[in-house]
Amino acid sequence: MQLRTLWLTGLSGSGKTTLALALSQRLTQLGQFHFVLDGDIVRTGLCRDLGFSEADRHENIRRVAEVARLMNLAGLTTVCALISPRHADRELARGIIGADRFIEVHISTALEVCERRDPKGLYRRARAGELAGFTGISAPYDAPAHPALRLDTNLTTAADAVKALEQLLGL
């Protein structure tokens, strides 16, 4: 298997982390060396000094892309699960990681579904005006025009989505 970085992008609550962790379990079963870089987790360590301004979001993506590149070079497939709302920042990540290794996957679950799920109560807080610059509400999300794969977790099961991701990785 060629070492790659799967870059899962989508709104908060779309299912990025759920799919990344389910894929991680499958990769472990298959004996594939890999690592998951989840947006929430990197913001508690590597990127804990960053907020959610446009510049801070850009730097967050840059740092994660640099780590993903290093992990690929070390022999790991990397699964990145980040909102990464701006097209330009995902292109920056593609440039850092390498276009031959970067696989963009759009978790295209509709905003209404993500709001219904709202696992962290963030949409409720954003709608109440308590969170400024929340992606999908008061900050933009640039949906990928041509992702390698588009998955709507409202229309497909996690198991089927993982199978699609496996196929994308050539497993």
RAKA-V385603 format. One record per pair of residues at least 4 apart in sequence whose ideal C-beta (glycine too) atoms are under 6 Angstrom apart, sorted by the first residue. I is the first residue (numbers start at 1). J is the second residue. If there is no record, write none. Layout:
BEGIN
I,J
I,J
END
This chain:
BEGIN
1,170
3,72
3,77
4,77
4,101
4,103
5,68
5,78
5,97
5,101
5,102
6,79
6,103
6,105
7,80
7,104
8,16
8,20
8,81
8,105
8,107
9,84
9,106
10,14
10,16
10,107
11,114
11,136
12,122
13,114
13,117
13,118
13,119
14,107
14,109
14,114
15,19
15,107
15,109
15,153
16,81
16,107
17,38
17,81
19,161
20,36
20,79
20,81
22,158
22,162
23,79
23,162
23,165
24,36
26,162
27,32
27,34
33,75
33,76
34,76
34,77
35,71
35,76
35,78
36,79
37,42
37,64
37,80
38,81
39,82
42,46
42,47
42,64
43,47
44,48
46,63
47,60
47,63
50,56
50,59
50,60
51,56
52,133
58,89
61,84
61,89
61,93
64,80
65,93
65,96
65,97
66,96
68,78
68,80
68,97
69,96
69,97
71,76
71,78
72,101
83,135
84,89
84,90
85,135
85,141
86,142
87,142
93,97
94,99
94,102
97,101
97,102
103,148
104,144
104,147
104,148
105,147
105,149
106,144
106,147
106,150
107,151
108,150
108,152
109,113
109,114
109,152
109,153
109,154
111,136
113,154
115,123
118,123
121,125
125,130
125,131
126,131
126,134
126,137
133,138
133,139
134,138
134,139
135,139
135,141
136,141
149,168
151,161
156,160
156,161
166,171
END
